[in-house]
Amino acid sequence: MPSIHAISDLRNYTAVLRQVGRGKPVFLTKNGRGRFVLQDIADYEERQAVRRFGPYEKGSVTLDEVFGCLHRPGQPTLSIEEMDEAIGRAVCERHEIYKAPKTRKKPSP
């Protein structure tokens, strides 16, 4: 049974947040209509991964398109962040849904 609460229930947010769990989102209503979802971060990340790699799984993107961008003869090995960005771009650029993550600049000493 889904957990549905009025947004005003967030006055006692601890009780509402306790109900959120892996595979157990909490739905919040505003003026009697569904408006927001609180979900476990692992569920969110899983959903984002499915969204990002969905075109590959559907066959609309080839393995060469996904991994071809990673083959760089004579170049240093890619970091995890660079690999994630390259794969995401290869998979999602043609679907116009990929946005490269913004890199944080380290403060100068």
Secondary structure, DSSP 8 states (H G I E B T S, - for coil): --EEEEGGGGGGHHHHHHT-BTTB-EEEEETTEEEEEE--HHHHHHHHHHHHHHHHHTTSS-HHHHHGGG--TTS----HHHHHHHHHHHHHGGGT-------------
